[in-house]
Amino acid sequence: MTSPDIHVLPAHVARLIAAGEVVSRPLDVVRELVDNALDAGATRIEVEVDGGGLRLVRVRDNGAGIPAGSVGLAPLRHATSKLSPQARSVEGVTTLGFRGEALWAAAQAGELHVVSRPAAQVGACEVLAQGEDVQVARTSAPAGTTVTVRSLFARLPGRLRTQAPAASEVREVTALLGRYVLHHPVLHWRLTVDGEVRLTHAPSDHRGAVASVYGPLSANRVLAVSGEGVRGVVSRPELTRARRDRMHVSVNGRPVLAPPELERAVIEGFGELLPAGVAPLCVLDVTVAPGDHNPNVHPAKQVVALADLPGVAARVRAAVAAALAAHPL
C-alpha cells in the first residue's frame, strides 16, 4: 500500500510516464479505478456499471483513503502519491497505478465525483470535477474511497459515436473483473451491471477464484503451481480449449496480456500430455524484482516488458511441469 498523500509531478517525471491516451472507453475507467483501489490496500472492491459504463462507472473500496489535505489534488493531471517527484525512471515502480492521469482523464471525459476518508480522519471529503472545474467539500462517509464517473464522453460526441454497444462493453468489463478476481483471490469482489449482480467472490485461494469465475467443475480440475517466482493453478490435461483465452498471467500483481513466450512455456510444461492445438486453463502470478520489469509500455498497462523474459519462461515451464509430476494422471 502506498502513502495516500498526493503531489503533482514535475515536468521531467511527467515525461517519463507519457504513454498515450489513458481513457478511451469505459473499460479503461474501470481498470484505472480498480488499480487505485488495490494500491490503497483495499480488501473489498465493488464495481458498478450502468449503460455499458457510459452512464455510470462506480468503484467503491475500503482502502486507505485520501487525506483531506490531498483530496483536492486528485483530479489534477500527473498528481499522484505513487511516484516520487525525484523519480528518474518507472522501472522500479511497485504500484499498479503511477501516472496520476486516471482521475484527471475521467474528469475531462465525464463528471467525476470522489468521496474519501482515511480511517483515522474525522469526516470525509468529496470532490466534484468536470473539465478543469474542481470543487471540494466536507461530507460524511465510511473509511475508504468511492469514485463515480457519470456521463462519460457526453461532451465529446465524436468519441461517443465510436463506443462499442453496451452489451459488448459489459462483456469486456466482466472479463476484466474476472481476471482481477483470479489474480487477487484473497479479496472480496462484486460487480453489478444495471442493478444486477454479475460476479461475486469471497476471499479464497486461486482454486476458489477459478470457481467464482469459471464454475466449480473447472475448479475441481486445476492443480496448484508453486515455483521460484511463480504461484497459481493450472488445469489437468483433460480441461483444455482450442483458444488461449483462459491462460491468465499477472506480473507483480498486475493482470497482463501474457507474452507468447510465457504461454508457450506453460504448454511446454505439459510435455506430451497436451494434444497439439489446445491450451489449458491457467492462472499464474509471476513475481520479479521491481527493476526487472517496465509496466509503462502500453496506455492500459496490459503489456509489460520483462528484463529476463527467457529466465521467467524457464521458471514458468519448470513450475508447471513440477505441478503435473506431483499429481500423476
VOGU-711856 format. One record per residue: residue in three letters; x, y, z of N, C-alpha, C in turn; residue number from 0. Coordinates in steps of 0.001 Angstrom, whole numbers, padded with zeros to 6 digits, always signed. Layout:
// residues N
ALA;X;Y;Z;X;Y;Z;X;Y;Z;NUM
...
***
This chain:
// residues 329
MET;+000844;-001193;+000000;+000000;+000000;+000000;+000876;+001240;+000000;0
THR;+000540;+002213;-000819;+001338;+003418;-000941;+000876;+004475;+000045;1
SER;+001716;+005499;+000226;+001316;+006651;+001014;+000141;+007330;+000333;2
PRO;-000892;+007761;+001108;-002051;+008372;+000467;-001837;+009835;+000100;3
ASP;-000734;+010441;+000532;-000506;+011850;+000235;-000202;+012038;-001251;4
ILE;-000898;+012973;-001869;-000790;+013206;-003309;+000060;+014436;-003568;5
HIS;+000881;+014366;-004612;+001669;+015516;-005041;+001643;+015571;-006563;6
VAL;+001853;+016752;-007093;+001894;+016937;-008542;+003320;+016708;-009015;7
LEU;+003477;+015848;-010020;+004805;+015514;-010510;+005378;+016657;-011342;8
PRO;+006678;+016895;-011209;+007317;+017892;-012069;+007358;+017422;-013516;9
ALA;+007630;+018349;-014429;+007548;+018053;-015867;+008468;+016921;-016282;10
HIS;+009681;+016839;-015692;+010617;+015809;-016151;+010129;+014416;-015787;11
VAL;+009391;+014276;-014678;+008831;+012968;-014316;+007598;+012684;-015160;12
ALA;+006796;+013717;-015432;+005617;+013523;-016279;+006008;+012998;-017653;13
ARG;+007133;+013459;-018164;+007586;+012972;-019475;+007946;+011489;-019424;14
LEU;+008423;+011022;-018274;+008798;+009605;-018153;+007594;+008689;-018326;15
ILE;+006442;+009150;-017895;+005281;+008260;-017840;+004312;+008479;-018988;16
ALA;+004642;+009351;-019923;+003769;+009562;-021073;+003643;+008271;-021869;17
ALA;+002409;+007816;-022078;+002223;+006538;-022777;+000955;+006522;-023606;18
GLY;+000460;+007669;-024001;-000734;+007683;-024835;-001993;+007911;-024031;19
GLU;-003130;+007780;-024689;-004411;+008091;-024071;-004756;+007084;-022987;20
VAL;-005193;+007595;-021833;-005483;+006752;-020685;-006921;+006252;-020704;21
VAL;-007876;+007114;-021054;-009291;+006757;-021037;-009875;+006938;-022435;22
SER;-010144;+005833;-023112;-010775;+005889;-024429;-012101;+005148;-024456;23
ARG;-012439;+004468;-023338;-013676;+003684;-023260;-013967;+003426;-021780;24
PRO;-015183;+003013;-021425;-015499;+002744;-020025;-014584;+001694;-019382;25
LEU;-014195;+000686;-020137;-013301;-000338;-019607;-012037;+000274;-019016;26
ASP;-011507;+001306;-019651;-010295;+001951;-019153;-010541;+002586;-017789;27
VAL;-011715;+003190;-017613;-012044;+003805;-016332;-012090;+002741;-015239;28
VAL;-012761;+001629;-015521;-012852;+000547;-014537;-011454;+000062;-014159;29
ARG;-010617;-000184;-015138;-009277;-000697;-014867;-008474;+000266;-013986;30
GLU;-008495;+001530;-014344;-007707;+002507;-013593;-008211;+002643;-012153;31
LEU;-009520;+002646;-011975;-010064;+002806;-010634;-009830;+001565;-009783;32
VAL;-009922;+000381;-010362;-009630;-000836;-009609;-008155;-000883;-009221;33
ASP;-007273;-000478;-010123;-005850;-000414;-009775;-005632;+000515;-008588;34
ASN;-006300;+001663;-008584;-006168;+002589;-007465;-006641;+001957;-006160;35
ALA;-007748;+001214;-006229;-008271;+000559;-005032;-007284;-000485;-004502;36
LEU;-006692;-001259;-005391;-005708;-002253;-004972;-004478;-001573;-004363;37
ASP;-004026;-000498;-004987;-002872;+000222;-004445;-003163;+000785;-003057;38
ALA;-004432;+001079;-002784;-004821;+001628;-001486;-004948;+000552;-000416;39
GLY;-004656;-000701;-000770;-004711;-001779;+000203;-006109;-002253;+000522;40
ALA;-007056;-002045;-000377;-008439;-002447;-000131;-008552;-003957;+000001;41
THR;-009461;-004395;+000863;-009787;-005817;+000970;-011175;-006110;+000403;42
ARG;-011916;-005056;+000087;-013241;-005206;-000523;-013369;-004178;-001646;43
ILE;-013673;-004650;-002850;-013796;-003765;-004005;-015112;-004074;-004711;44
GLU;-015938;-003050;-004866;-017238;-003198;-005516;-017280;-002296;-006740;45
VAL;-017683;-002850;-007857;-017745;-002115;-009123;-019182;-002102;-009611;46
GLU;-019648;-000930;-010008;-020981;-000781;-010598;-020833;-000175;-011989;47
VAL;-021607;-000685;-012929;-021607;-000176;-014299;-023055;-000058;-014766;48
ASP;-023409;+001091;-015283;-024736;+001299;-015872;-024561;+001793;-017304;49
GLY;-025450;+001345;-018177;-025407;+001802;-019558;-024095;+001496;-020245;50
GLY;-023551;+000319;-019975;-022270;-000050;-020567;-021112;+000779;-020051;51
GLY;-021337;+001511;-018948;-020286;+002353;-018376;-020330;+003784;-018859;52
LEU;-021091;+004047;-019913;-021204;+005425;-020403;-022083;+006258;-019478;53
ARG;-023103;+005632;-018919;-023967;+006357;-017991;-023309;+006475;-016620;54
LEU;-022708;+005380;-016156;-022094;+005409;-014823;-021070;+004312;-014674;55
VAL;-019950;+004647;-014064;-018975;+003696;-013539;-018704;+004108;-012102;56
ARG;-018809;+003174;-011182;-018524;+003477;-009776;-017656;+002367;-009189;57
VAL;-016609;+002736;-008501;-015761;+001776;-007799;-015672;+002209;-006346;58
ARG;-016074;+001315;-005460;-016078;+001592;-004024;-015091;+000635;-003343;59
ASP;-014236;+001180;-002472;-013275;+000320;-001764;-013179;+000721;-000306;60
ASN;-012568;-000153;+000491;-012342;+000130;+001907;-010855;+000338;+002182;61
GLY;-010161;+000905;+001210;-008726;+001099;+001326;-008344;+002293;+002174;62
ALA;-007111;+002766;+001976;-006513;+003760;+002862;-007214;+005110;+002829;63
GLY;-007846;+005451;+001728;-008481;+006751;+001624;-007476;+007855;+001315;64
ILE;-007985;+009005;+000908;-007149;+010149;+000558;-007285;+011193;+001655;65
PRO;-006183;+011641;+002247;-006269;+012649;+003310;-006909;+013944;+002813;66
ALA;-007551;+014659;+003734;-008241;+015892;+003379;-007312;+016896;+002708;67
GLY;-006056;+016918;+003121;-005123;+017872;+002554;-004707;+017563;+001133;68
SER;-004975;+016342;+000661;-004554;+015936;-000680;-005704;+015738;-001647;69
VAL;-006920;+015615;-001126;-008014;+015170;-001985;-008289;+016156;-003124;70
GLY;-008052;+017439;-002900;-008286;+018414;-003962;-007323;+018294;-005121;71
LEU;-006173;+017624;-004886;-005197;+017428;-005958;-005530;+016229;-006839;72
ALA;-006394;+015331;-006349;-006631;+014058;-007034;-007034;+014211;-008497;73
PRO;-007883;+015194;-008871;-008277;+015285;-010290;-007279;+016029;-011164;74
LEU;-006148;+016463;-010613;-005176;+017195;-011414;-004303;+016224;-012195;75
ARG;-003895;+016635;-013371;-003071;+015761;-014199;-001691;+015572;-013576;76
HIS;-001209;+014339;-013594;+000092;+013960;-013058;+000190;+014265;-011571;77
ALA;-000949;+014190;-010864;-000955;+014274;-009413;-001096;+012857;-008875;78
THR;-000133;+012404;-008094;-000117;+011008;-007659;+000627;+010875;-006349;79
SER;+000306;+009826;-005610;+001033;+009501;-004385;+002020;+008361;-004616;80
LYS;+002112;+007888;-005865;+002792;+006614;-006113;+004150;+006735;-006779;81
LEU;+004497;+007933;-007207;+005779;+008132;-007872;+006412;+009379;-007281;82
SER;+007661;+009275;-006938;+008350;+010392;-006303;+008635;+011510;-007299;83
PRO;+008555;+012761;-006850;+008953;+013866;-007728;+010416;+013787;-008156;84
GLN;+011206;+012973;-007449;+012614;+012811;-007796;+012869;+011594;-008690;85
ALA;+011807;+010935;-009148;+011965;+009708;-009930;+012739;+009958;-011220;86
ARG;+013581;+009010;-011584;+014340;+009089;-012831;+013919;+008024;-013832;87
SER;+013092;+007068;-013395;+012566;+006044;-014294;+011341;+005437;-013634;88
VAL;+010601;+004600;-014375;+009443;+003916;-013799;+009686;+002413;-013692;89
GLU;+010881;+001955;-014035;+011134;+000514;-013999;+010998;-000063;-012596;90
GLY;+011249;+000740;-011570;+011187;+000215;-010209;+009856;+000443;-009525;91
VAL;+008838;+000881;-010244;+007549;+001167;-009623;+006941;-000118;-009057;92
THR;+006347;-000025;-007876;+005778;-001202;-007221;+004263;-001142;-007123;93
THR;+003647;-000100;-007663;+002196;+000035;-007618;+001597;-000257;-008986;94
LEU;+000284;-000526;-009007;-000390;-000785;-010276;-000631;+000512;-011041;95
GLY;-000983;+001547;-010333;-001112;+002871;-010939;+000105;+003703;-010594;96
PHE;+000406;+004689;-011421;+001548;+005548;-011113;+001564;+006837;-011924;97
ARG;+000726;+006953;-012952;+000819;+008118;-013834;+000097;+009347;-013293;98
GLY;-000874;+009146;-012403;-001631;+010281;-011912;-002501;+010917;-012974;99
GLU;-002990;+010111;-013922;-003797;+010642;-015015;-005232;+010130;-015019;100
ALA;-005521;+009069;-014278;-006822;+008415;-014398;-007962;+009336;-013986;101
LEU;-007879;+009939;-012798;-008968;+010797;-012343;-009051;+012063;-013186;102
TRP;-007902;+012592;-013571;-007907;+013769;-014448;-008599;+013439;-015772;103
ALA;-008249;+012302;-016370;-008846;+011925;-017647;-010343;+011693;-017505;104
ALA;-010761;+011078;-016383;-012187;+010850;-016163;-012934;+012178;-016037;105
ALA;-012329;+013152;-015380;-012968;+014463;-015231;-013047;+015208;-016565;106
GLN;-012069;+014984;-017435;-012106;+015622;-018748;-013187;+015004;-019626;107
ALA;-013406;+013696;-019474;-014327;+012983;-020366;-015737;+012860;-019806;108
GLY;-015914;+013129;-018513;-017225;+012965;-017896;-017344;+013808;-016649;109
GLU;-018213;+013373;-015743;-018411;+014049;-014467;-017844;+013164;-013373;110
LEU;-016854;+013663;-012652;-016138;+012889;-011640;-016599;+013291;-010250;111
HIS;-016884;+012286;-009438;-017285;+012506;-008042;-016468;+011555;-007174;112
VAL;-015700;+012092;-006254;-014860;+011291;-005362;-015247;+011590;-003924;113
VAL;-015487;+010555;-003140;-015707;+010681;-001699;-014684;+009786;-001014;114
SER;-013915;+010349;-000070;-012833;+009561;+000511;-012604;+009960;+001968;115
ARG;-012233;+008941;+002748;-011877;+009188;+004151;-010885;+008148;+004648;116
PRO;-009696;+008564;+005090;-008824;+007631;+005803;-009475;+007238;+007124;117
ALA;-009193;+006054;+007618;-009858;+005548;+008817;-009628;+006445;+010025;118
ALA;-008445;+007065;+010123;-008122;+007886;+011294;-008623;+009320;+011178;119
GLN;-009208;+009668;+010051;-009639;+011051;+009823;-011089;+011231;+010258;120
VAL;-011369;+012344;+010940;-012733;+012666;+011326;-013424;+013348;+010146;121
GLY;-014430;+012699;+009599;-015143;+013262;+008462;-014461;+012959;+007149;122
ALA;-015247;+012936;+006091;-014739;+012646;+004753;-014712;+013921;+003925;123
CYS;-014102;+013833;+002769;-014106;+014923;+001796;-014689;+014409;+000488;124
GLU;-015335;+015295;-000240;-015815;+014933;-001563;-015309;+015942;-002580;125
VAL;-015056;+015432;-003767;-014569;+016257;-004865;-015521;+016094;-006041;126
LEU;-015932;+017192;-006596;-016699;+017205;-007840;-015833;+017866;-008891;127
ALA;-015600;+017175;-010004;-014729;+017721;-011045;-015333;+017454;-012409;128
GLN;-015324;+018479;-013229;-015784;+018377;-014613;-014918;+019317;-015432;129
GLY;-014143;+018746;-016349;-013162;+019557;-017045;-012140;+020073;-016052;130
GLU;-011863;+021362;-016088;-010896;+021954;-015159;-011560;+022504;-013909;131
ASP;-012877;+022392;-013808;-013608;+022888;-012642;-013576;+021842;-011538;132
VAL;-012963;+022178;-010397;-012825;+021256;-009275;-013403;+021907;-008024;133
GLN;-014307;+021219;-007356;-014902;+021710;-006114;-014690;+020675;-005026;134
VAL;-014316;+021146;-003837;-014042;+020274;-002691;-014950;+020681;-001539;135
ALA;-015513;+019687;-000858;-016389;+019957;+000276;-016225;+018856;+001322;136
ARG;-016646;+019143;+002525;-016646;+018140;+003590;-017952;+017351;+003526;137
THR;-017901;+016095;+003941;-019090;+015256;+003966;-018863;+014146;+004974;138
SER;-019763;+013203;+005051;-019599;+012036;+005918;-019621;+010779;+005064;139
ALA;-018793;+009826;+005427;-018702;+008576;+004656;-017877;+007583;+005459;140
PRO;-018059;+006294;+005204;-017204;+005294;+005846;-015779;+005392;+005321;141
ALA;-014846;+004776;+006029;-013451;+004785;+005598;-013322;+004123;+004242;142
GLY;-012461;+004680;+003409;-012256;+004161;+002066;-012544;+005231;+001036;143
THR;-012703;+004803;-000195;-012910;+005745;-001302;-013977;+005216;-002244;144
THR;-014844;+006111;-002675;-015817;+005799;-003716;-015629;+006798;-004850;145
VAL;-015374;+006291;-006037;-015197;+007140;-007210;-016323;+006835;-008186;146
THR;-017024;+007879;-008607;-018127;+007740;-009551;-017843;+008599;-010775;147
VAL;-017985;+008025;-011939;-017842;+008760;-013191;-019164;+008628;-013939;148
ARG;-019779;+009767;-014219;-021059;+009778;-014922;-020913;+010449;-016290;149
SER;-021831;+010103;-017167;-021967;+010766;-018479;-020638;+010795;-019232;150
LEU;-020010;+009641;-019323;-018716;+009555;-019987;-018855;+009907;-021469;151
PHE;-018031;+010828;-021928;-017962;+011299;-023320;-019202;+012070;-023760;152
ALA;-020066;+012475;-022803;-021267;+013229;-023189;-020905;+014554;-023847;153
ARG;-019745;+015114;-023462;-019312;+016382;-024049;-018401;+016173;-025250;154
LEU;-018226;+014911;-025625;-017350;+014585;-026749;-018133;+013715;-027735;155
PRO;-019038;+014294;-028505;-019925;+013480;-029355;-019181;+012617;-030360;156
GLY;-018047;+013108;-030859;-017284;+012294;-031799;-016781;+011018;-031139;157
ARG;-016283;+011129;-029921;-015824;+009946;-029190;-016990;+009060;-028798;158
LEU;-018096;+009672;-028431;-019261;+008895;-028021;-019755;+007998;-029154;159
ARG;-019712;+008514;-030382;-020202;+007734;-031527;-019340;+006511;-031815;160
THR;-018102;+006506;-031371;-017210;+005383;-031658;-017263;+004286;-030601;161
GLN;-018055;+004475;-029548;-018092;+003498;-028471;-018817;+002220;-028879;162
ALA;-018359;+001114;-028333;-018982;-000179;-028609;-020367;-000233;-027977;163
PRO;-021251;-001115;-028462;-022562;-001297;-027826;-022391;-001657;-026352;164
ALA;-023375;-001279;-025556;-023295;-001502;-024109;-023042;-002968;-023766;165
ALA;-023721;-003878;-024438;-023565;-005307;-024131;-022133;-005769;-024369;166
SER;-021513;-005266;-025425;-020132;-005633;-025718;-019183;-005107;-024646;167
GLU;-019389;-003869;-024217;-018511;-003304;-023186;-018705;-004017;-021855;168
VAL;-019925;-004395;-021561;-020185;-005132;-020324;-019449;-006467;-020326;169
ARG;-019439;-007152;-021463;-018691;-008416;-021540;-017209;-008182;-021236;170
GLU;-016653;-007096;-021771;-015241;-006801;-021534;-014990;-006457;-020071;171
VAL;-015889;-005676;-019475;-015729;-005318;-018065;-015829;-006557;-017183;172
THR;-016779;-007434;-017494;-016934;-008665;-016714;-015686;-009538;-016822;173
ALA;-015138;-009648;-018025;-013910;-010423;-018205;-012749;-009797;-017443;174
LEU;-012665;-008466;-017474;-011595;-007787;-016742;-011705;-008041;-015247;175
LEU;-012908;-007892;-014686;-013075;-008145;-013256;-012759;-009597;-012919;176
GLY;-013101;-010505;-013831;-012749;-011902;-013618;-011252;-012093;-013492;177
ARG;-010488;-011389;-014315;-009025;-011509;-014229;-008508;-010968;-012905;178
TYR;-009082;-009863;-012445;-008656;-009344;-011141;-008975;-010339;-010030;179
VAL;-010158;-010947;-010096;-010518;-011957;-009093;-009511;-013099;-009110;180
LEU;-009161;-013571;-010289;-008250;-014705;-010412;-006874;-014394;-009815;181
HIS;-006417;-013161;-009996;-005073;-012816;-009534;-005042;-012178;-008146;182
HIS;-006205;-011838;-007619;-006288;-011292;-006253;-007410;-012012;-005510;183
PRO;-007263;-013319;-005305;-008381;-014116;-004781;-008647;-013916;-003294;184
VAL;-007756;-013254;-002562;-007958;-013106;-001123;-008848;-011916;-000782;185
LEU;-009362;-011213;-001790;-010195;-010038;-001563;-011674;-010349;-001803;186
HIS;-012530;-009487;-001253;-013957;-009506;-001593;-014139;-008729;-002894;187
TRP;-014901;-009286;-003828;-015184;-008613;-005101;-016677;-008690;-005400;188
ARG;-017196;-007623;-006018;-018571;-007671;-006525;-018688;-006759;-007740;189
LEU;-019330;-007258;-008773;-019617;-006487;-009974;-021128;-006436;-010160;190
THR;-021662;-005218;-010286;-023083;-005022;-010526;-023253;-004288;-011841;191
VAL;-024105;-004821;-012707;-024351;-004227;-014021;-025836;-003888;-014135;192
ASP;-026127;-002613;-014318;-027520;-002158;-014439;-028385;-002698;-013306;193
GLY;-027825;-002673;-012094;-028559;-003104;-010911;-028561;-004594;-010653;194
GLU;-027969;-005377;-011538;-027940;-006842;-011398;-026523;-007306;-011059;195
VAL;-026389;-008109;-010012;-025081;-008624;-009619;-024621;-009664;-010636;196
ARG;-023482;-009410;-011251;-022973;-010305;-012285;-021843;-011204;-011787;197
LEU;-021091;-010746;-010794;-019938;-011509;-010327;-019712;-011184;-008863;198
THR;-019572;-012218;-008048;-019206;-012039;-006649;-018122;-013047;-006301;199
HIS;-017291;-012658;-005345;-016232;-013555;-004891;-015900;-013226;-003454;200
ALA;-015888;-014245;-002612;-015462;-014098;-001221;-014002;-014540;-001112;201
PRO;-013269;-014012;-000132;-011841;-014351;-000020;-011596;-015850;-000057;202
SER;-010646;-016256;-000874;-010363;-017668;-001078;-008942;-017796;-001611;203
ASP;-008670;-018907;-002303;-007381;-019103;-002953;-007601;-019127;-004463;204
HIS;-006567;-019480;-005228;-006703;-019492;-006683;-007782;-020466;-007148;205
ARG;-007881;-021610;-006489;-008910;-022576;-006885;-010304;-021984;-006659;206
GLY;-010482;-021313;-005524;-011763;-020685;-005250;-012076;-019589;-006254;207
ALA;-011047;-018861;-006692;-011256;-017822;-007695;-011687;-018435;-009022;208
VAL;-011087;-019552;-009390;-011495;-020241;-010618;-012966;-020652;-010507;209
ALA;-013381;-021114;-009320;-014787;-021487;-009125;-015698;-020280;-009309;210
SER;-015285;-019112;-008799;-016110;-017911;-008922;-016236;-017454;-010367;211
VAL;-015160;-017576;-011131;-015137;-017047;-012490;-015608;-018072;-013515;212
TYR;-015166;-019318;-013382;-015451;-020326;-014402;-016320;-021485;-013913;213
GLY;-016631;-021523;-012623;-017518;-022556;-012115;-016780;-023670;-011390;214
PRO;-017508;-024414;-010544;-016874;-025457;-009729;-016305;-026619;-010534;215
LEU;-016895;-026947;-011681;-016358;-028060;-012463;-014934;-027764;-012918;216
SER;-014689;-026540;-013346;-013327;-026165;-013732;-012409;-026133;-012511;217
ALA;-012920;-025611;-011393;-012093;-025510;-010189;-011646;-026885;-009701;218
ASN;-012475;-027894;-009908;-012125;-029242;-009460;-011082;-029905;-010356;219
ARG;-010722;-029253;-011454;-009771;-029855;-012391;-008492;-029033;-012514;220
VAL;-008168;-028257;-011482;-006919;-027495;-011514;-005977;-027989;-010436;221
LEU;-004699;-027823;-010715;-003631;-028229;-009808;-002870;-026999;-009349;222
ALA;-002418;-027025;-008092;-001649;-025909;-007556;-000269;-025865;-008195;223
VAL;+000181;-024660;-008521;+001513;-024437;-009089;+002302;-023585;-008111;224
SER;+003498;-024025;-007801;+004352;-023277;-006882;+005799;-023478;-007288;225
GLY;+006438;-022405;-007702;+007835;-022473;-008101;+008529;-021163;-007795;226
GLU;+009734;-021025;-008236;+010505;-019813;-007986;+009861;-018622;-008700;227
GLY;+009265;-017723;-007920;+008628;-016552;-008506;+007379;-016848;-009295;228
VAL;+006780;-018019;-009104;+005566;-018406;-009851;+004600;-019094;-008895;229
ARG;+003381;-018595;-008805;+002340;-019208;-007992;+001042;-019208;-008778;230
GLY;+000162;-020187;-008494;-001137;-020186;-009145;-001694;-021570;-009312;231
VAL;-002431;-021772;-010409;-003014;-023080;-010713;-002936;-023306;-012213;232
VAL;-002972;-024581;-012581;-003032;-024974;-013985;-003979;-026160;-014087;233
SER;-004710;-026244;-015189;-005698;-027308;-015303;-005034;-028643;-015634;234
ARG;-005744;-029689;-015290;-005333;-031009;-015743;-005475;-031088;-017264;235
PRO;-004800;-032032;-017909;-004821;-032090;-019376;-006207;-032277;-019983;236
GLU;-007160;-032807;-019209;-008492;-033015;-019798;-009310;-031724;-019883;237
LEU;-008839;-030649;-019232;-009560;-029379;-019288;-008787;-028420;-020185;238
THR;-009120;-028439;-021461;-008406;-027605;-022427;-009402;-026947;-023382;239
ARG;-008881;-025992;-024171;-009676;-025273;-025165;-008821;-025060;-026398;240
ALA;-009495;-024805;-027501;-008752;-024507;-028724;-008126;-023115;-028648;241
ARG;-008754;-022226;-027873;-008229;-020864;-027726;-007400;-020752;-026450;242
ARG;-006595;-019685;-026403;-005754;-019456;-025226;-006331;-018374;-024320;243
ASP;-007637;-018158;-024402;-008252;-017053;-023673;-008430;-017322;-022188;244
ARG;-008091;-018528;-021730;-008142;-018806;-020295;-006744;-019065;-019725;245
MET;-005767;-018535;-020395;-004403;-018557;-019883;-004117;-017163;-019318;246
HIS;-004097;-017066;-018006;-004024;-015776;-017325;-002689;-015630;-016595;247
VAL;-002079;-014477;-016760;-000781;-014196;-016138;-000827;-012812;-015514;248
SER;-000268;-012701;-014322;-000040;-011387;-013734;+001450;-011248;-013450;249
VAL;+001926;-010018;-013476;+003311;-009720;-013123;+003289;-008731;-011969;250
ASN;+003793;-009153;-010835;+003788;-008332;-009620;+002393;-007808;-009304;251
GLY;+001392;-008680;-009471;+000021;-008337;-009124;-000772;-007677;-010224;252
ARG;-000145;-007359;-011357;-000837;-006682;-012443;-001280;-007697;-013500;253
PRO;-002584;-007882;-013724;-003014;-008759;-014831;-002529;-008184;-016163;254
VAL;-001874;-009009;-016951;-001300;-008547;-018215;-001670;-009504;-019333;255
LEU;-001486;-009039;-020554;-001580;-009931;-021704;-000319;-010793;-021685;256
ALA;-000499;-012081;-021559;+000656;-012963;-021419;+001528;-012908;-022662;257
PRO;+002814;-012659;-022511;+003700;-012733;-023676;+003620;-014135;-024292;258
PRO;+003694;-014244;-025620;+003646;-015573;-026244;+004675;-016526;-025673;259
GLU;+005814;-015995;-025255;+006865;-016857;-024683;+006391;-017538;-023397;260
LEU;+005577;-016830;-022599;+005092;-017446;-021365;+003965;-018423;-021648;261
GLU;+003090;-018108;-022610;+002065;-019072;-022997;+002711;-020354;-023514;262
ARG;+003745;-020194;-024327;+004444;-021364;-024853;+005110;-022149;-023729;263
ALA;+005646;-021455;-022730;+006299;-022130;-021615;+005303;-022985;-020835;264
VAL;+004081;-022477;-020649;+003066;-023258;-019943;+002765;-024539;-020706;265
ILE;+002549;-024414;-021997;+002216;-025581;-022815;+003382;-026570;-022841;266
GLU;+004596;-026051;-022942;+005762;-026942;-022929;+005902;-027657;-021605;267
GLY;+005419;-027033;-020505;+005468;-027681;-019199;+004642;-028955;-019143;268
PHE;+003659;-029085;-020032;+002839;-030287;-020086;+003549;-031438;-020809;269
GLY;+004629;-031130;-021512;+005302;-032175;-022265;+004393;-032766;-023314;270
GLU;+004219;-034063;-023285;+003380;-034743;-024268;+001955;-034980;-023770;271
LEU;+001604;-034349;-022661;+000280;-034582;-022092;-000822;-033815;-022820;272
LEU;-000458;-032778;-023551;-001451;-031992;-024275;-001425;-032319;-025756;273
PRO;-002585;-032534;-026375;-002616;-032680;-027839;-002237;-031354;-028490;274
ALA;-001777;-031424;-029695;-001419;-030211;-030421;-002661;-029363;-030666;275
GLY;-002488;-028036;-030590;-003568;-027124;-030946;-004545;-026812;-029842;276
VAL;-004278;-027225;-028609;-005159;-026893;-027490;-004349;-026195;-026406;277
ALA;-005053;-025539;-025499;-004402;-024793;-024423;-005118;-025073;-023111;278
PRO;-004402;-025086;-022005;-005026;-025331;-020706;-005600;-024040;-020112;279
LEU;-006324;-024196;-019049;-006662;-023061;-018196;-005514;-022888;-017210;280
CYS;-005061;-021672;-017041;-004045;-021445;-016023;-004191;-020043;-015451;281
VAL;-003820;-019909;-014206;-003740;-018619;-013531;-002381;-018590;-012851;282
LEU;-001488;-017773;-013358;-000130;-017745;-012845;+000235;-016329;-012421;283
ASP;+000667;-016204;-011182;+001160;-014940;-010664;+002675;-014979;-010686;284
VAL;+003264;-014160;-011519;+004723;-014106;-011672;+005243;-012921;-010869;285
THR;+006291;-013164;-010114;+006914;-012110;-009324;+008348;-011909;-009793;286
VAL;+008684;-010657;-010103;+010056;-010306;-010475;+010472;-009105;-009647;287
ALA;+011755;-008828;-009599;+012245;-007649;-008901;+011654;-006399;-009571;288
PRO;+011301;-005383;-008779;+010682;-004187;-009374;+011477;-003602;-010536;289
GLY;+012795;-003638;-010441;+013614;-003076;-011507;+013730;-003939;-012740;290
ASP;+013146;-005161;-012699;+013268;-006092;-013816;+012042;-006093;-014731;291
HIS;+011163;-005108;-014580;+010029;-005017;-015495;+009655;-003549;-015670;292
ASN;+009067;-003270;-016823;+008604;-001918;-017128;+007132;-001996;-017516;293
PRO;+006227;-001459;-016664;+004796;-001519;-016978;+004308;-000346;-017815;294
ASN;+005202;+000510;-018263;+004783;+001751;-018902;+004948;+001721;-020422;295
VAL;+004694;+000561;-021027;+004869;+000449;-022477;+003541;+000399;-023211;296
HIS;+002427;+000547;-022473;+001090;+000461;-023070;+000174;+001374;-022270;297
PRO;-000696;+002174;-022914;-001565;+003081;-022158;-002366;+002386;-021068;298
ALA;-002858;+001177;-021347;-003660;+000458;-020373;-002814;-000414;-019449;299
LYS;-001511;-000360;-019596;-000569;-001114;-018751;-000857;-002620;-018776;300
GLN;-001393;-003102;-019907;-001652;-004530;-020046;-000453;-005290;-020586;301
VAL;+000535;-004562;-021044;+001755;-005179;-021566;+002911;-004715;-020701;302
VAL;+003742;-005637;-020274;+004928;-005270;-019511;+006154;-005798;-020233;303
ALA;+007229;-005061;-020104;+008500;-005502;-020659;+009300;-006144;-019540;304
LEU;+009707;-007390;-019735;+010473;-008127;-018733;+011939;-008145;-019120;305
ALA;+012796;-007805;-018161;+014226;-007740;-018449;+014794;-009109;-018778;306
ASP;+014254;-010153;-018154;+014760;-011516;-018378;+013607;-012434;-018743;307
LEU;+012993;-012180;-019896;+011858;-012987;-020326;+012220;-014461;-020482;308
PRO;+013367;-014810;-021081;+013710;-016237;-021162;+013821;-016896;-019790;309
GLY;+014386;-016177;-018817;+014505;-016735;-017480;+013156;-016932;-016823;310
VAL;+012256;-015966;-016984;+010912;-016108;-016432;+010192;-017272;-017095;311
ALA;+010319;-017403;-018407;+009687;-018515;-019125;+010201;-019852;-018619;312
ALA;+011480;-019936;-018349;+012053;-021187;-017844;+011479;-021534;-016471;313
ARG;+011282;-020522;-015623;+010711;-020782;-014297;+009251;-021210;-014405;314
VAL;+008516;-020608;-015327;+007119;-020995;-015535;+007040;-022431;-016032;315
ARG;+007871;-022759;-017014;+007876;-024110;-017571;+008174;-025142;-016475;316
ALA;+009163;-024851;-015643;+009542;-025787;-014585;+008444;-025924;-013535;317
ALA;+007799;-024826;-013189;+006756;-024876;-012171;+005552;-025678;-012650;318
VAL;+005159;-025504;-013907;+004029;-026260;-014455;+004375;-027747;-014525;319
ALA;+005564;-028054;-015001;+005983;-029457;-015088;+005996;-030107;-013714;320
ALA;+006470;-029377;-012701;+006521;-029935;-011352;+005119;-030177;-010802;321
ALA;+004180;-029276;-011095;+002811;-029462;-010618;+002189;-030712;-011212;322
LEU;+002414;-030933;-012489;+001856;-032119;-013144;+002537;-033391;-012663;323
ALA;+003840;-033317;-012418;+004565;-034500;-011943;+004126;-034900;-010538;324
ALA;+003722;-033892;-009741;+003319;-034174;-008360;+001925;-034788;-008275;325
HIS;+001191;-034761;-009374;-000161;-035325;-009398;-000287;-036244;-010606;326
PRO;+000217;-037465;-010520;+000141;-038394;-011654;-001296;-038533;-012156;327
LEU;-001434;-038515;-013467;-002775;-038518;-014075;-003226;-039933;-014412;328
***
